[in-house]
Amino acid sequence: MGYIMNAPSQHPTKPRRPQGVARPINSHRRLSPEERRGQIAREAARFIAYYGSYGVSMQTIADAVGLTLPGLYHYVSNREELLALIIETYYDDGAFSFEQSLPAEELRTLEVGRDSKGHQQYSLPRYLEGIVKQNSQRMELVMLFMRLAVEAHDPAHPAHEYYQGRHDTMLDFMSGIPWKLPERYQDSAAFEGLIRTVYCTMDGVQVQALTNPHDSIIDLWAKAEPVLFPSPEWDSCR
């Protein structure tokens, strides 16, 4: 998933304009197109996380960012473009470029040795633990991702094609990283099976954390991690 979103502390309330009162002139400084699109993505993500993409009107998003409906359509012409903006902003911004998606100091913390040719290798368990810790700080974004994933099962949903191809895209991404792996996972088929199991586990951990307030994804992942990456097989790869 992408970068951390500033999540609200409570359920967002759909804005309402008093009857017969025109929208006030926005007294704030004028936002650049890039800043405005970021604002639209942020507010749309907040509402869709709670109400679903079918439960939020474009007028609601326009009201939330202080635009008229025609003004909103200047930046996103329809619901499909709105969802594409959210995905681009929060999910795939740098997600498929391993070295470029992580700060240099964080990348160094994942280093765990070199191969026979002297190329750097990285720790898969440590990388996944980092994702879990990051997601624990952006549970609203996790909620948004899971809700859209369920909705997108419908072929008519704007995000259907994106979600249909996401697992293969993520598998290709993970396969292209020089992980330090136990011997049996150096086989491509075995590695693919491991990664699919890892993502199924991570999805389950996130759903359980969202539905049970007594569970945290960090604690749940800490219980799953030794099963996925058992000792002593993975000891030298951590």
Backbone as CSV, one residue per row, in Angstrom:
resi,resn,N_x,N_y,N_z,CA_x,CA_y,CA_z,C_x,C_y,C_z
1,MET,0.836,-1.167,0.000,0.000,0.000,0.000,0.888,1.240,0.000
2,GLY,0.226,2.362,-0.165,0.998,3.572,-0.406,1.418,4.268,0.851
3,TYR,1.449,5.597,0.882,1.953,6.347,1.999,0.864,6.654,3.006
4,ILE,1.290,7.122,4.193,0.363,7.325,5.298,-0.582,8.488,5.011
5,MET,-1.852,8.244,5.283,-2.866,9.275,5.128,-3.190,9.840,6.496
6,ASN,-3.452,11.130,6.603,-3.851,11.725,7.863,-5.272,11.288,8.170
7,ALA,-5.406,10.303,9.032,-6.713,9.718,9.316,-7.434,10.502,10.404
8,PRO,-8.749,10.741,10.248,-9.502,11.432,11.281,-9.729,10.513,12.470
9,SER,-10.003,11.089,13.613,-10.183,10.299,14.824,-11.609,9.819,14.983
10,GLN,-12.519,10.275,14.138,-13.899,9.844,14.283,-14.562,9.748,12.916
11,HIS,-15.741,9.120,12.952,-16.540,8.908,11.754,-16.811,10.241,11.078
12,PRO,-16.480,10.423,9.803,-16.724,11.708,9.141,-18.210,11.950,8.913
13,THR,-18.645,13.171,9.118,-20.042,13.540,8.911,-20.181,14.189,7.550
14,LYS,-21.160,13.711,6.790,-21.366,14.301,5.469,-21.792,15.753,5.619
15,PRO,-21.083,16.680,4.965,-21.399,18.110,5.120,-22.752,18.459,4.520
16,ARG,-23.433,19.386,5.190,-24.740,19.834,4.703,-24.726,21.352,4.591
17,ARG,-25.336,21.852,3.521,-25.468,23.302,3.370,-26.867,23.712,3.805
18,PRO,-27.009,24.757,4.612,-28.339,25.224,5.012,-29.170,25.574,3.785
19,GLN,-30.468,25.278,3.858,-31.348,25.570,2.733,-31.418,27.071,2.501
20,GLY,-31.323,27.441,1.240,-31.458,28.831,0.858,-30.222,29.669,1.079
21,VAL,-29.145,29.045,1.545,-27.911,29.788,1.785,-26.887,29.401,0.737
22,ALA,-26.368,30.375,0.039,-25.384,30.098,-1.006,-24.061,29.694,-0.372
23,ARG,-23.260,28.978,-1.128,-21.947,28.592,-0.637,-21.101,29.846,-0.410
24,PRO,-20.489,29.980,0.784,-19.664,31.167,1.046,-18.423,31.174,0.175
25,ILE,-17.917,32.366,-0.076,-16.685,32.478,-0.836,-15.544,31.938,0.002
26,ASN,-14.750,31.089,-0.582,-13.633,30.487,0.143,-12.578,31.556,0.443
27,SER,-12.352,31.788,1.759,-11.415,32.835,2.149,-9.988,32.329,2.273
28,HIS,-9.787,31.016,2.126,-8.446,30.469,2.245,-7.640,30.790,0.989
29,ARG,-6.319,30.632,1.126,-5.462,30.881,-0.028,-5.817,29.908,-1.149
30,ARG,-5.566,30.335,-2.355,-5.861,29.496,-3.514,-4.868,28.333,-3.567
31,LEU,-5.390,27.132,-3.710,-4.539,25.950,-3.772,-4.057,25.725,-5.197
32,SER,-2.853,25.206,-5.318,-2.358,24.816,-6.633,-3.147,23.590,-7.096
33,PRO,-3.166,23.300,-8.409,-3.873,22.102,-8.888,-3.407,20.830,-8.185
34,GLU,-2.107,20.714,-7.929,-1.592,19.518,-7.253,-2.104,19.442,-5.812
35,GLU,-2.100,20.576,-5.114,-2.604,20.606,-3.737,-4.100,20.310,-3.702
36,ARG,-4.838,20.844,-4.664,-6.286,20.616,-4.696,-6.599,19.150,-4.954
37,ARG,-5.875,18.520,-5.860,-6.111,17.099,-6.126,-5.769,16.258,-4.897
38,GLY,-4.724,16.660,-4.185,-4.392,15.961,-2.952,-5.487,16.101,-1.912
39,GLN,-6.058,17.294,-1.810,-7.153,17.535,-0.876,-8.377,16.698,-1.249
40,ILE,-8.687,16.652,-2.537,-9.836,15.864,-3.001,-9.623,14.389,-2.689
41,ALA,-8.421,13.883,-2.969,-8.123,12.469,-2.690,-8.258,12.182,-1.202
42,ARG,-7.753,13.075,-0.368,-7.787,12.864,1.088,-9.222,12.834,1.612
43,GLU,-10.035,13.809,1.206,-11.407,13.866,1.710,-12.252,12.724,1.148
44,ALA,-12.065,12.404,-0.124,-12.821,11.298,-0.718,-12.464,9.985,-0.036
45,ALA,-11.196,9.784,0.255,-10.768,8.557,0.928,-11.404,8.444,2.307
46,ARG,-11.489,9.555,3.031,-12.092,9.535,4.366,-13.544,9.083,4.315
47,PHE,-14.292,9.650,3.386,-15.716,9.321,3.313,-15.950,7.915,2.770
48,ILE,-15.219,7.545,1.733,-15.429,6.231,1.121,-15.045,5.116,2.081
49,ALA,-14.049,5.347,2.942,-13.657,4.334,3.923,-14.829,3.955,4.815
50,TYR,-15.691,4.906,5.132,-16.813,4.650,6.034,-18.122,4.333,5.316
51,TYR,-18.355,4.977,4.181,-19.652,4.842,3.526,-19.621,3.988,2.259
52,GLY,-18.417,3.674,1.761,-18.318,2.950,0.499,-18.396,3.909,-0.674
53,SER,-17.868,3.466,-1.805,-17.843,4.371,-2.954,-19.234,4.647,-3.497
54,TYR,-20.182,3.710,-3.286,-21.548,3.928,-3.759,-22.356,4.755,-2.758
55,GLY,-21.837,4.920,-1.541,-22.576,5.629,-0.505,-22.207,7.090,-0.375
56,VAL,-21.313,7.553,-1.228,-20.867,8.942,-1.169,-21.100,9.597,-2.521
57,SER,-21.820,10.689,-2.525,-22.088,11.392,-3.783,-20.936,12.322,-4.123
58,MET,-20.848,12.670,-5.382,-19.839,13.636,-5.804,-20.109,14.998,-5.166
59,GLN,-21.384,15.297,-4.921,-21.720,16.562,-4.256,-21.150,16.592,-2.838
60,THR,-21.193,15.438,-2.143,-20.627,15.357,-0.798,-19.142,15.686,-0.811
61,ILE,-18.424,15.138,-1.793,-16.985,15.403,-1.899,-16.748,16.872,-2.227
62,ALA,-17.560,17.413,-3.125,-17.418,18.828,-3.478,-17.613,19.713,-2.247
63,ASP,-18.655,19.421,-1.448,-18.908,20.198,-0.237,-17.746,20.075,0.745
64,ALA,-17.173,18.881,0.861,-16.106,18.641,1.829,-14.852,19.440,1.512
65,VAL,-14.613,19.699,0.243,-13.400,20.438,-0.144,-13.696,21.891,-0.499
66,GLY,-14.952,22.325,-0.310,-15.289,23.726,-0.537,-15.381,24.119,-1.994
67,LEU,-15.789,23.184,-2.852,-15.951,23.475,-4.276,-17.401,23.308,-4.686
68,THR,-17.769,23.941,-5.781,-19.045,23.623,-6.400,-18.884,22.291,-7.123
69,LEU,-19.993,21.687,-7.508,-19.900,20.424,-8.234,-19.170,20.604,-9.560
70,PRO,-19.479,21.657,-10.344,-18.690,21.887,-11.568,-17.206,22.105,-11.259
71,GLY,-16.925,22.753,-10.116,-15.532,22.961,-9.740,-14.823,21.651,-9.464
72,LEU,-15.513,20.718,-8.797,-14.928,19.395,-8.546,-14.660,18.668,-9.858
73,TYR,-15.612,18.776,-10.787,-15.457,18.081,-12.070,-14.308,18.656,-12.904
74,HIS,-13.820,19.813,-12.518,-12.638,20.354,-13.191,-11.412,19.501,-12.888
75,TYR,-11.422,18.843,-11.717,-10.275,18.035,-11.300,-10.500,16.542,-11.513
76,VAL,-11.713,16.079,-11.292,-12.060,14.668,-11.551,-13.408,14.658,-12.258
77,SER,-13.428,14.208,-13.477,-14.625,14.373,-14.298,-15.731,13.386,-13.966
78,ASN,-15.414,12.324,-13.225,-16.428,11.337,-12.871,-15.935,10.487,-11.704
79,ARG,-16.769,9.556,-11.257,-16.427,8.701,-10.116,-15.221,7.815,-10.417
80,GLU,-15.099,7.370,-11.659,-13.965,6.527,-12.034,-12.644,7.270,-11.834
81,GLU,-12.609,8.527,-12.264,-11.390,9.320,-12.092,-11.116,9.602,-10.618
82,LEU,-12.172,9.754,-9.832,-11.996,9.986,-8.400,-11.328,8.781,-7.733
83,LEU,-11.815,7.582,-8.036,-11.217,6.382,-7.453,-9.795,6.175,-7.961
84,ALA,-9.568,6.479,-9.231,-8.213,6.362,-9.781,-7.266,7.311,-9.058
85,LEU,-7.743,8.516,-8.725,-6.927,9.484,-8.004,-6.568,8.966,-6.609
86,ILE,-7.535,8.365,-5.922,-7.279,7.812,-4.589,-6.244,6.705,-4.663
87,ILE,-6.404,5.792,-5.612,-5.476,4.668,-5.756,-4.078,5.164,-6.092
88,GLU,-4.008,6.111,-7.004,-2.715,6.670,-7.403,-2.029,7.372,-6.229
89,THR,-2.831,8.071,-5.411,-2.271,8.853,-4.310,-1.817,7.985,-3.149
90,TYR,-2.630,6.994,-2.779,-2.361,6.273,-1.540,-1.855,4.849,-1.695
91,TYR,-2.079,4.228,-2.835,-1.705,2.826,-2.957,-0.446,2.614,-3.779
92,ASP,-0.352,3.210,-4.934,0.702,2.835,-5.875,1.729,3.927,-6.121
93,ASP,1.768,4.934,-5.269,2.773,5.985,-5.419,4.126,5.436,-4.968
94,GLY,4.902,4.931,-5.914,6.197,4.356,-5.598,6.150,2.925,-5.126
95,ALA,4.964,2.330,-5.081,4.838,1.005,-4.478,5.557,-0.078,-5.258
96,PHE,5.782,0.128,-6.546,6.383,-0.925,-7.343,7.812,-0.577,-7.767
97,SER,8.471,0.246,-6.996,9.885,0.541,-7.197,10.549,0.427,-5.831
98,PHE,11.073,-0.748,-5.522,11.527,-1.066,-4.173,12.531,-0.053,-3.643
99,GLU,13.619,0.166,-4.373,14.659,1.062,-3.890,14.158,2.505,-3.794
100,GLN,13.289,2.918,-4.723,12.833,4.306,-4.738,11.703,4.557,-3.744
101,SER,10.995,3.505,-3.325,9.843,3.681,-2.443,10.232,3.789,-0.983
102,LEU,11.499,3.472,-0.644,11.948,3.505,0.743,13.074,4.520,0.909
103,PRO,13.076,5.251,2.025,14.216,6.130,2.315,15.486,5.292,2.428
104,ALA,16.623,5.896,2.100,17.887,5.158,2.088,18.190,4.524,3.441
105,GLU,17.906,5.266,4.534,18.209,4.715,5.855,17.325,3.519,6.193
106,GLU,16.064,3.547,5.719,15.171,2.414,5.949,15.593,1.220,5.100
107,LEU,16.024,1.491,3.891,16.485,0.419,3.013,17.681,-0.304,3.638
108,ARG,18.547,0.451,4.276,19.728,-0.158,4.905,19.346,-1.087,6.048
109,THR,18.242,-0.790,6.735,17.829,-1.659,7.838,17.350,-3.014,7.347
110,LEU,17.072,-3.125,6.052,16.599,-4.395,5.489,17.743,-5.236,4.922
111,GLU,18.934,-4.677,4.875,20.077,-5.407,4.321,20.441,-6.576,5.236
112,VAL,20.650,-7.744,4.616,20.911,-8.929,5.414,21.972,-9.823,4.779
113,GLY,22.848,-9.254,3.979,23.911,-10.037,3.370,24.019,-9.797,1.877
114,ARG,24.923,-10.543,1.250,25.142,-10.435,-0.191,25.182,-11.816,-0.822
115,ASP,24.846,-11.853,-2.115,24.877,-13.134,-2.803,26.296,-13.448,-3.267
116,SER,26.447,-14.541,-4.017,27.781,-14.993,-4.436,28.476,-14.005,-5.365
117,LYS,27.696,-13.110,-5.976,28.273,-12.108,-6.870,28.477,-10.763,-6.184
118,GLY,28.206,-10.731,-4.889,28.407,-9.495,-4.133,27.242,-8.534,-4.165
119,HIS,26.093,-8.959,-4.707,24.927,-8.084,-4.765,24.189,-8.096,-3.431
120,GLN,23.681,-6.941,-3.027,22.985,-6.811,-1.755,21.698,-7.641,-1.740
121,GLN,21.417,-8.262,-0.607,20.177,-8.996,-0.408,19.435,-8.399,0.781
122,TYR,18.096,-8.598,0.782,17.244,-7.961,1.780,16.401,-8.984,2.535
123,SER,15.935,-8.562,3.713,15.151,-9.431,4.584,13.665,-9.307,4.278
124,LEU,13.055,-10.374,3.807,11.621,-10.387,3.539,10.808,-10.265,4.826
125,PRO,11.108,-11.045,5.881,10.325,-10.890,7.119,10.387,-9.476,7.692
126,ARG,11.538,-8.848,7.642,11.693,-7.504,8.184,10.906,-6.492,7.347
127,TYR,10.913,-6.681,6.030,10.170,-5.788,5.140,8.672,-5.860,5.433
128,LEU,8.156,-7.061,5.588,6.723,-7.241,5.853,6.345,-6.687,7.224
129,GLU,7.217,-6.859,8.194,6.971,-6.292,9.516,6.861,-4.774,9.429
130,GLY,7.682,-4.166,8.581,7.609,-2.720,8.395,6.284,-2.286,7.802
131,ILE,5.763,-3.067,6.850,4.461,-2.743,6.255,3.369,-2.804,7.314
132,VAL,3.414,-3.847,8.152,2.409,-3.995,9.201,2.468,-2.818,10.169
133,LYS,3.662,-2.400,10.571,3.795,-1.270,11.482,3.273,0.010,10.844
134,GLN,3.566,0.185,9.559,3.072,1.373,8.855,1.552,1.354,8.790
135,ASN,0.975,0.190,8.462,-0.474,0.098,8.355,-1.173,0.294,9.694
136,SER,-0.499,-0.046,10.789,-1.100,0.144,12.112,-1.335,1.623,12.401
137,GLN,-0.634,2.502,11.696,-0.772,3.941,11.880,-1.751,4.563,10.891
138,ARG,-2.301,3.773,10.001,-3.212,4.309,8.987,-4.374,3.342,8.771
139,MET,-5.038,2.983,9.862,-6.090,1.975,9.780,-7.260,2.435,8.922
140,GLU,-7.482,3.742,8.837,-8.562,4.205,7.971,-8.260,3.890,6.507
141,LEU,-7.003,3.989,6.132,-6.622,3.652,4.768,-6.740,2.155,4.532
142,VAL,-6.394,1.356,5.547,-6.586,-0.096,5.456,-8.069,-0.407,5.257
143,MET,-8.926,0.277,6.012,-10.363,0.085,5.892,-10.840,0.427,4.483
144,LEU,-10.322,1.526,3.948,-10.685,1.942,2.599,-10.288,0.881,1.588
145,PHE,-9.065,0.375,1.699,-8.573,-0.613,0.753,-9.435,-1.869,0.795
146,MET,-9.760,-2.345,1.991,-10.544,-3.568,2.131,-11.966,-3.368,1.611
147,ARG,-12.548,-2.212,1.894,-13.913,-1.952,1.424,-13.965,-1.914,-0.106
148,LEU,-13.002,-1.225,-0.700,-12.974,-1.154,-2.159,-12.716,-2.530,-2.772
149,ALA,-11.901,-3.342,-2.106,-11.611,-4.680,-2.623,-12.880,-5.517,-2.702
150,VAL,-13.735,-5.402,-1.688,-14.997,-6.150,-1.691,-15.938,-5.599,-2.757
151,GLU,-16.072,-4.279,-2.804,-16.952,-3.665,-3.806,-16.505,-4.005,-5.226
152,ALA,-15.192,-4.030,-5.442,-14.648,-4.214,-6.791,-14.827,-5.627,-7.315
153,HIS,-15.367,-6.512,-6.499,-15.717,-7.849,-7.006,-16.761,-7.735,-8.121
154,ASP,-17.562,-6.680,-8.069,-18.567,-6.402,-9.102,-17.856,-5.907,-10.365
155,PRO,-18.020,-6.603,-11.493,-17.354,-6.173,-12.728,-17.703,-4.758,-13.155
156,ALA,-18.839,-4.240,-12.680,-19.246,-2.890,-13.057,-18.591,-1.820,-12.187
157,HIS,-17.895,-2.235,-11.138,-17.279,-1.265,-10.233,-16.086,-0.596,-10.917
158,PRO,-15.912,0.713,-10.725,-14.799,1.421,-11.394,-13.419,0.862,-11.072
159,ALA,-13.253,0.254,-9.882,-11.934,-0.253,-9.490,-11.771,-1.750,-9.782
160,HIS,-12.722,-2.343,-10.487,-12.686,-3.787,-10.731,-11.407,-4.220,-11.446
161,GLU,-11.076,-3.560,-12.520,-9.905,-3.954,-13.304,-8.623,-3.792,-12.482
162,TYR,-8.555,-2.729,-11.705,-7.371,-2.493,-10.877,-7.162,-3.642,-9.891
163,TYR,-8.213,-4.015,-9.175,-8.084,-5.075,-8.176,-7.867,-6.435,-8.816
164,GLN,-8.443,-6.649,-9.987,-8.248,-7.922,-10.684,-6.777,-8.167,-10.986
165,GLY,-6.070,-7.103,-11.337,-4.675,-7.273,-11.718,-3.679,-7.014,-10.611
166,ARG,-4.165,-6.560,-9.450,-3.234,-6.123,-8.407,-2.392,-7.268,-7.845
167,HIS,-2.993,-8.438,-7.621,-2.240,-9.544,-7.031,-1.077,-9.974,-7.923
168,ASP,-1.339,-10.053,-9.229,-0.256,-10.421,-10.144,0.819,-9.341,-10.185
169,THR,0.383,-8.084,-10.123,1.346,-6.987,-10.123,2.225,-7.040,-8.884
170,MET,1.603,-7.286,-7.734,2.358,-7.373,-6.490,3.292,-8.577,-6.489
171,LEU,2.850,-9.681,-7.074,3.697,-10.869,-7.144,4.922,-10.600,-8.007
172,ASP,4.724,-9.932,-9.133,5.851,-9.568,-10.001,6.815,-8.647,-9.259
173,PHE,6.256,-7.690,-8.519,7.080,-6.754,-7.749,7.928,-7.491,-6.715
174,MET,7.301,-8.352,-5.940,8.016,-9.075,-4.886,9.054,-10.029,-5.462
175,SER,8.757,-10.603,-6.616,9.690,-11.546,-7.246,10.929,-10.844,-7.787
176,GLY,10.829,-9.557,-8.024,11.948,-8.817,-8.595,12.915,-8.260,-7.570
177,ILE,12.642,-8.471,-6.281,13.502,-7.936,-5.222,14.500,-9.011,-4.799
178,PRO,15.762,-8.663,-4.632,16.775,-9.655,-4.257,16.716,-10.016,-2.768
179,TRP,15.724,-10.819,-2.406,15.593,-11.264,-1.014,16.655,-12.317,-0.691
180,LYS,17.013,-12.414,0.570,17.803,-13.546,1.025,16.820,-14.601,1.490
181,LEU,16.809,-15.752,0.822,15.786,-16.761,1.052,16.405,-18.104,1.417
182,PRO,15.691,-18.912,2.219,16.117,-20.291,2.431,16.142,-21.036,1.102
183,GLU,16.870,-22.096,1.036,17.095,-22.797,-0.229,15.803,-23.206,-0.927
184,ARG,14.840,-23.707,-0.164,13.625,-24.215,-0.835,12.804,-23.108,-1.490
185,TYR,12.944,-21.854,-1.016,12.173,-20.762,-1.601,12.921,-20.054,-2.725
186,GLN,14.079,-20.563,-3.067,14.769,-20.046,-4.241,14.168,-20.611,-5.523
187,ASP,13.294,-21.573,-5.382,12.481,-22.063,-6.492,11.319,-21.093,-6.696
188,SER,11.106,-20.655,-7.926,10.115,-19.600,-8.191,8.696,-20.017,-7.813
189,ALA,8.341,-21.285,-8.055,6.993,-21.737,-7.718,6.785,-21.747,-6.203
190,ALA,7.806,-22.187,-5.465,7.704,-22.207,-4.007,7.624,-20.783,-3.462
191,PHE,8.389,-19.869,-4.037,8.354,-18.478,-3.583,6.994,-17.857,-3.863
192,GLU,6.422,-18.128,-5.043,5.096,-17.596,-5.372,4.063,-18.089,-4.367
193,GLY,4.128,-19.378,-4.004,3.192,-19.912,-3.026,3.342,-19.238,-1.674
194,LEU,4.578,-18.951,-1.288,4.822,-18.270,-0.018,4.237,-16.861,-0.037
195,ILE,4.485,-16.124,-1.111,4.000,-14.739,-1.183,2.476,-14.696,-1.189
196,ARG,1.838,-15.597,-1.899,0.368,-15.630,-1.891,-0.156,-15.921,-0.483
197,THR,0.509,-16.826,0.220,0.109,-17.140,1.589,0.330,-15.942,2.507
198,VAL,1.441,-15.250,2.306,1.742,-14.054,3.097,0.651,-13.004,2.934
199,TYR,0.226,-12.750,1.700,-0.782,-11.715,1.479,-2.156,-12.141,1.990
200,CYS,-2.474,-13.425,1.877,-3.732,-13.911,2.459,-3.719,-13.719,3.970
201,THR,-2.579,-14.019,4.582,-2.445,-13.852,6.030,-2.556,-12.384,6.417
202,MET,-1.895,-11.515,5.674,-1.929,-10.097,5.994,-3.345,-9.544,5.855
203,ASP,-4.068,-9.961,4.814,-5.461,-9.529,4.661,-6.294,-9.987,5.851
204,GLY,-6.100,-11.246,6.270,-6.853,-11.768,7.405,-6.535,-11.030,8.694
205,VAL,-5.280,-10.726,8.904,-4.859,-9.975,10.084,-5.531,-8.595,10.095
206,GLN,-5.579,-7.957,8.942,-6.166,-6.614,8.869,-7.668,-6.660,9.116
207,VAL,-8.353,-7.656,8.556,-9.795,-7.773,8.781,-10.083,-8.024,10.256
208,GLN,-9.310,-8.915,10.875,-9.535,-9.214,12.286,-9.282,-7.986,13.154
209,ALA,-8.253,-7.210,12.825,-7.960,-6.005,13.590,-9.056,-4.955,13.423
210,LEU,-9.662,-4.888,12.242,-10.727,-3.916,11.997,-12.025,-4.312,12.680
211,THR,-12.255,-5.612,12.852,-13.531,-6.072,13.403,-13.467,-6.353,14.901
212,ASN,-12.264,-6.448,15.454,-12.128,-6.707,16.883,-11.213,-5.644,17.488
213,PRO,-11.768,-4.693,18.236,-10.950,-3.592,18.761,-9.890,-4.032,19.768
214,HIS,-10.000,-5.263,20.259,-9.013,-5.760,21.225,-7.776,-6.333,20.544
215,ASP,-7.826,-6.481,19.222,-6.692,-7.009,18.472,-6.000,-5.878,17.715
216,SER,-4.697,-5.871,17.716,-3.940,-4.938,16.894,-3.250,-5.730,15.799
217,ILE,-3.047,-5.104,14.641,-2.420,-5.845,13.553,-0.964,-6.168,13.891
218,ILE,-0.332,-5.364,14.735,1.047,-5.666,15.118,1.098,-6.941,15.944
219,ASP,0.191,-7.070,16.934,0.169,-8.270,17.772,-0.230,-9.499,16.969
220,LEU,-1.215,-9.339,16.088,-1.671,-10.472,15.283,-0.580,-10.937,14.325
221,TRP,0.122,-9.983,13.722,1.197,-10.360,12.800,2.341,-11.031,13.560
222,ALA,2.602,-10.572,14.769,3.664,-11.174,15.576,3.374,-12.653,15.850
223,LYS,2.103,-13.034,15.908,1.732,-14.436,16.099,1.836,-15.228,14.794
224,ALA,1.557,-14.564,13.678,1.586,-15.247,12.384,2.996,-15.379,11.828
225,GLU,3.852,-14.419,12.142,5.187,-14.363,11.540,6.031,-15.621,11.780
226,PRO,6.067,-16.197,12.998,6.868,-17.408,13.198,6.344,-18.623,12.430
227,VAL,5.061,-18.610,12.087,4.489,-19.706,11.301,4.896,-19.567,9.838
228,LEU,4.883,-18.341,9.343,5.268,-18.092,7.957,6.778,-18.223,7.754
229,PHE,7.537,-17.768,8.733,9.006,-17.742,8.618,9.630,-18.444,9.830
230,PRO,9.484,-19.767,9.906,9.896,-20.488,11.112,11.412,-20.543,11.301
231,SER,11.772,-20.645,12.555,13.161,-20.881,12.933,13.388,-22.402,12.983
232,PRO,14.557,-22.889,12.620,15.783,-22.148,12.282,15.921,-21.850,10.782
233,GLU,14.935,-22.275,9.995,15.080,-22.149,8.539,15.328,-20.710,8.109
234,TRP,14.665,-19.751,8.750,14.738,-18.361,8.325,15.726,-17.531,9.155
235,ASP,16.397,-18.138,10.107,17.232,-17.372,11.024,18.294,-16.522,10.308
236,SER,18.920,-17.066,9.307,19.972,-16.326,8.615,19.413,-15.348,7.584
237,CYS,18.097,-15.344,7.400,17.456,-14.499,6.382,16.682,-13.347,6.998
238,ARG,16.757,-13.200,8.287,16.002,-12.130,8.972,16.801,-10.850,9.000
